[in-house]
Amino acid sequence: MTKPGWIVVLNGAPRAGKSSIVRVVQETFDGPWMNLGVDVFARAVTPPRYQPGIGLRPGGERPDLEPLVSAFYAALYDSVAAHSRRALNVVVDVDHHDSYSTPLRILPNVARQVADLPTLLVGVRCPIGVIMQRRGLDGDPPPPVLRWQTEVHTPGIYDLEVDTSVLTPEECAARIRDRVEHSPPGDAFTRIAALDTRR
């Protein structure tokens, strides 16, 4: 039986630095690491009229798209799982939240999709002041940016956390590599799936 590939999920707010970490992972980790994150799926896979799809901001901005978001995420994680089962490593950058017009319970649902595979759920954190600088904004953070900061890290269960305001993308990737190479798979997805047993 083929040994499944690793699934490393980077979860954090936009501009937290996930894409930079993905780039380092793909360039420096052994073997192929497939990027199946939100940017790829929302911008290159999702038809324009349904965008941003899985990139919807917290706050219920597009209730008309929400019925599709669950299916989009399920399809994304089906693809992630399929790659892993083909012995391909996968890095996934996402911004999971459940702040839709009605809760969709996406994170517990997708956690069950990959529960039998080697996973590592990484919380990518970055203080709001640094996020504002990266966005080129001055003054008080606008409500959408503030919502991302709180909603994306709920419930906040991770196997590993990194802070991109104090660590470079290379240093973040090094911590991820150390976990992948020297520790058993994480159990964050198992714990998250247990939070909501409804199907």
TORKOL-4160 file (C-alpha; in steps of 0.2 Angstrom, whole numbers, padded with zeros to 4 digits, m for minus):
199
<pt num="1" X="0000" Y="0000" Z="0000"/>
<pt num="2" X="0007" Y="0017" Z="m0005"/>
<pt num="3" X="0011" Y="0028" Z="0010"/>
<pt num="4" X="0000" Y="0044" Z="0009"/>
<pt num="5" X="0008" Y="0061" Z="0007"/>
<pt num="6" X="0007" Y="0075" Z="0020"/>
<pt num="7" X="m0006" Y="0088" Z="0021"/>
<pt num="8" X="m0001" Y="0104" Z="0028"/>
<pt num="9" X="m0015" Y="0117" Z="0030"/>
<pt num="10" X="m0010" Y="0135" Z="0034"/>
<pt num="11" X="m0024" Y="0144" Z="0041"/>
<pt num="12" X="m0024" Y="0163" Z="0044"/>
<pt num="13" X="m0030" Y="0180" Z="0039"/>
<pt num="14" X="m0027" Y="0188" Z="0022"/>
<pt num="15" X="m0010" Y="0196" Z="0022"/>
<pt num="16" X="m0004" Y="0185" Z="0036"/>
<pt num="17" X="0010" Y="0178" Z="0025"/>
<pt num="18" X="0003" Y="0161" Z="0020"/>
<pt num="19" X="0007" Y="0162" Z="0002"/>
<pt num="20" X="0025" Y="0167" Z="0006"/>
<pt num="21" X="0027" Y="0151" Z="0017"/>
<pt num="22" X="0019" Y="0141" Z="0003"/>
<pt num="23" X="0032" Y="0147" Z="m0009"/>
<pt num="24" X="0046" Y="0142" Z="0002"/>
<pt num="25" X="0038" Y="0125" Z="0005"/>
<pt num="26" X="0037" Y="0121" Z="m0013"/>
<pt num="27" X="0054" Y="0128" Z="m0017"/>
<pt num="28" X="0064" Y="0119" Z="m0003"/>
<pt num="29" X="0055" Y="0104" Z="0004"/>
<pt num="30" X="0060" Y="0087" Z="m0003"/>
<pt num="31" X="0048" Y="0080" Z="m0016"/>
<pt num="32" X="0034" Y="0088" Z="m0025"/>
<pt num="33" X="0022" Y="0099" Z="m0013"/>
<pt num="34" X="0006" Y="0103" Z="m0022"/>
<pt num="35" X="m0002" Y="0120" Z="m0019"/>
<pt num="36" X="m0021" Y="0118" Z="m0017"/>
<pt num="37" X="m0025" Y="0133" Z="m0007"/>
<pt num="38" X="m0038" Y="0147" Z="m0008"/>
<pt num="39" X="m0030" Y="0158" Z="m0020"/>
<pt num="40" X="m0028" Y="0144" Z="m0033"/>
<pt num="41" X="m0046" Y="0138" Z="m0030"/>
<pt num="42" X="m0055" Y="0155" Z="m0029"/>
<pt num="43" X="m0045" Y="0163" Z="m0043"/>
<pt num="44" X="m0041" Y="0150" Z="m0055"/>
<pt num="45" X="m0054" Y="0136" Z="m0053"/>
<pt num="46" X="m0070" Y="0145" Z="m0048"/>
<pt num="47" X="m0080" Y="0153" Z="m0062"/>
<pt num="48" X="m0079" Y="0172" Z="m0061"/>
<pt num="49" X="m0097" Y="0175" Z="m0057"/>
<pt num="50" X="m0096" Y="0164" Z="m0041"/>
<pt num="51" X="m0080" Y="0172" Z="m0035"/>
<pt num="52" X="m0073" Y="0174" Z="m0022"/>
<pt num="53" X="m0081" Y="0158" Z="m0017"/>
<pt num="54" X="m0071" Y="0150" Z="m0003"/>
<pt num="55" X="m0063" Y="0167" Z="m0001"/>
<pt num="56" X="m0079" Y="0175" Z="0006"/>
<pt num="57" X="m0075" Y="0187" Z="0020"/>
<pt num="58" X="m0083" Y="0185" Z="0037"/>
<pt num="59" X="m0099" Y="0194" Z="0040"/>
<pt num="60" X="m0111" Y="0187" Z="0028"/>
<pt num="61" X="m0107" Y="0198" Z="0013"/>
<pt num="62" X="m0114" Y="0186" Z="0000"/>
<pt num="63" X="m0128" Y="0175" Z="0006"/>
<pt num="64" X="m0132" Y="0171" Z="m0012"/>
<pt num="65" X="m0115" Y="0162" Z="m0014"/>
<pt num="66" X="m0115" Y="0153" Z="0003"/>
<pt num="67" X="m0125" Y="0138" Z="m0002"/>
<pt num="68" X="m0110" Y="0134" Z="m0014"/>
<pt num="69" X="m0096" Y="0138" Z="m0002"/>
<pt num="70" X="m0099" Y="0121" Z="0007"/>
<pt num="71" X="m0098" Y="0112" Z="m0009"/>
<pt num="72" X="m0083" Y="0121" Z="m0015"/>
<pt num="73" X="m0074" Y="0118" Z="0001"/>
<pt num="74" X="m0079" Y="0099" Z="0001"/>
<pt num="75" X="m0072" Y="0098" Z="m0017"/>
<pt num="76" X="m0056" Y="0107" Z="m0012"/>
<pt num="77" X="m0053" Y="0095" Z="0002"/>
<pt num="78" X="m0058" Y="0080" Z="m0009"/>
<pt num="79" X="m0044" Y="0085" Z="m0021"/>
<pt num="80" X="m0032" Y="0087" Z="m0006"/>
<pt num="81" X="m0036" Y="0070" Z="0000"/>
<pt num="82" X="m0034" Y="0062" Z="m0017"/>
<pt num="83" X="m0017" Y="0070" Z="m0019"/>
<pt num="84" X="m0012" Y="0063" Z="m0002"/>
<pt num="85" X="m0018" Y="0046" Z="m0006"/>
<pt num="86" X="m0007" Y="0046" Z="m0022"/>
<pt num="87" X="0008" Y="0049" Z="m0011"/>
<pt num="88" X="0009" Y="0068" Z="m0015"/>
<pt num="89" X="0012" Y="0080" Z="m0002"/>
<pt num="90" X="0000" Y="0095" Z="m0001"/>
<pt num="91" X="0001" Y="0112" Z="0006"/>
<pt num="92" X="m0015" Y="0122" Z="0008"/>
<pt num="93" X="m0017" Y="0140" Z="0012"/>
<pt num="94" X="m0034" Y="0145" Z="0018"/>
<pt num="95" X="m0044" Y="0157" Z="0029"/>
<pt num="96" X="m0057" Y="0146" Z="0037"/>
<pt num="97" X="m0071" Y="0155" Z="0047"/>
<pt num="98" X="m0089" Y="0151" Z="0051"/>
<pt num="99" X="m0095" Y="0169" Z="0051"/>
<pt num="100" X="m0108" Y="0167" Z="0036"/>
<pt num="101" X="m0126" Y="0173" Z="0037"/>
<pt num="102" X="m0129" Y="0156" Z="0045"/>
<pt num="103" X="m0116" Y="0144" Z="0051"/>
<pt num="104" X="m0110" Y="0132" Z="0038"/>
<pt num="105" X="m0099" Y="0121" Z="0050"/>
<pt num="106" X="m0086" Y="0120" Z="0036"/>
<pt num="107" X="m0071" Y="0117" Z="0046"/>
<pt num="108" X="m0077" Y="0102" Z="0056"/>
<pt num="109" X="m0084" Y="0095" Z="0040"/>
<pt num="110" X="m0068" Y="0096" Z="0030"/>
<pt num="111" X="m0058" Y="0090" Z="0045"/>
<pt num="112" X="m0068" Y="0073" Z="0043"/>
<pt num="113" X="m0063" Y="0072" Z="0025"/>
<pt num="114" X="m0044" Y="0071" Z="0029"/>
<pt num="115" X="m0045" Y="0063" Z="0047"/>
<pt num="116" X="m0037" Y="0047" Z="0041"/>
<pt num="117" X="m0022" Y="0055" Z="0032"/>
<pt num="118" X="m0006" Y="0063" Z="0039"/>
<pt num="119" X="m0011" Y="0081" Z="0043"/>
<pt num="120" X="m0003" Y="0096" Z="0051"/>
<pt num="121" X="m0015" Y="0111" Z="0054"/>
<pt num="122" X="m0004" Y="0127" Z="0056"/>
<pt num="123" X="m0011" Y="0143" Z="0063"/>
<pt num="124" X="m0003" Y="0158" Z="0054"/>
<pt num="125" X="m0004" Y="0173" Z="0065"/>
<pt num="126" X="0001" Y="0191" Z="0062"/>
<pt num="127" X="m0004" Y="0206" Z="0073"/>
<pt num="128" X="m0017" Y="0218" Z="0066"/>
<pt num="129" X="m0004" Y="0232" Z="0065"/>
<pt num="130" X="0007" Y="0222" Z="0053"/>
<pt num="131" X="m0008" Y="0217" Z="0043"/>
<pt num="132" X="m0013" Y="0235" Z="0040"/>
<pt num="133" X="0005" Y="0239" Z="0035"/>
<pt num="134" X="0005" Y="0225" Z="0022"/>
<pt num="135" X="m0012" Y="0231" Z="0016"/>
<pt num="136" X="m0004" Y="0249" Z="0014"/>
<pt num="137" X="m0018" Y="0256" Z="0026"/>
<pt num="138" X="m0016" Y="0269" Z="0039"/>
<pt num="139" X="m0027" Y="0273" Z="0054"/>
<pt num="140" X="m0040" Y="0261" Z="0063"/>
<pt num="141" X="m0042" Y="0244" Z="0055"/>
<pt num="142" X="m0059" Y="0243" Z="0045"/>
<pt num="143" X="m0072" Y="0231" Z="0052"/>
<pt num="144" X="m0069" Y="0218" Z="0038"/>
<pt num="145" X="m0050" Y="0217" Z="0043"/>
<pt num="146" X="m0054" Y="0216" Z="0061"/>
<pt num="147" X="m0067" Y="0202" Z="0058"/>
<pt num="148" X="m0054" Y="0192" Z="0049"/>
<pt num="149" X="m0042" Y="0193" Z="0064"/>
<pt num="150" X="m0055" Y="0186" Z="0076"/>
<pt num="151" X="m0065" Y="0174" Z="0065"/>
<pt num="152" X="m0051" Y="0165" Z="0056"/>
<pt num="153" X="m0044" Y="0158" Z="0072"/>
<pt num="154" X="m0060" Y="0152" Z="0079"/>
<pt num="155" X="m0059" Y="0139" Z="0087"/>
<pt num="156" X="m0040" Y="0141" Z="0087"/>
<pt num="157" X="m0036" Y="0122" Z="0088"/>
<pt num="158" X="m0019" Y="0120" Z="0079"/>
<pt num="159" X="m0005" Y="0107" Z="0079"/>
<pt num="160" X="0008" Y="0122" Z="0076"/>
<pt num="161" X="0007" Y="0141" Z="0077"/>
<pt num="162" X="0019" Y="0153" Z="0068"/>
<pt num="163" X="0019" Y="0172" Z="0069"/>
<pt num="164" X="0025" Y="0180" Z="0053"/>
<pt num="165" X="0028" Y="0197" Z="0062"/>
<pt num="166" X="0043" Y="0189" Z="0070"/>
<pt num="167" X="0047" Y="0174" Z="0059"/>
<pt num="168" X="0052" Y="0175" Z="0041"/>
<pt num="169" X="0044" Y="0163" Z="0028"/>
<pt num="170" X="0059" Y="0153" Z="0029"/>
<pt num="171" X="0059" Y="0151" Z="0048"/>
<pt num="172" X="0040" Y="0147" Z="0047"/>
<pt num="173" X="0044" Y="0134" Z="0034"/>
<pt num="174" X="0058" Y="0127" Z="0044"/>
<pt num="175" X="0047" Y="0124" Z="0059"/>
<pt num="176" X="0034" Y="0116" Z="0048"/>
<pt num="177" X="0048" Y="0105" Z="0041"/>
<pt num="178" X="0054" Y="0100" Z="0058"/>
<pt num="179" X="0036" Y="0094" Z="0063"/>
<pt num="180" X="0034" Y="0084" Z="0047"/>
<pt num="181" X="0051" Y="0076" Z="0048"/>
<pt num="182" X="0052" Y="0072" Z="0066"/>
<pt num="183" X="0035" Y="0071" Z="0074"/>
<pt num="184" X="0019" Y="0060" Z="0071"/>
<pt num="185" X="0005" Y="0068" Z="0061"/>
<pt num="186" X="m0005" Y="0081" Z="0071"/>
<pt num="187" X="m0022" Y="0078" Z="0079"/>
<pt num="188" X="m0030" Y="0096" Z="0077"/>
<pt num="189" X="m0042" Y="0090" Z="0063"/>
<pt num="190" X="m0048" Y="0075" Z="0074"/>
<pt num="191" X="m0051" Y="0087" Z="0088"/>
<pt num="192" X="m0060" Y="0099" Z="0077"/>
<pt num="193" X="m0071" Y="0086" Z="0069"/>
<pt num="194" X="m0076" Y="0080" Z="0087"/>
<pt num="195" X="m0083" Y="0098" Z="0091"/>
<pt num="196" X="m0097" Y="0095" Z="0079"/>
<pt num="197" X="m0103" Y="0077" Z="0075"/>
<pt num="198" X="m0118" Y="0083" Z="0064"/>
<pt num="199" X="m0116" Y="0078" Z="0046"/>
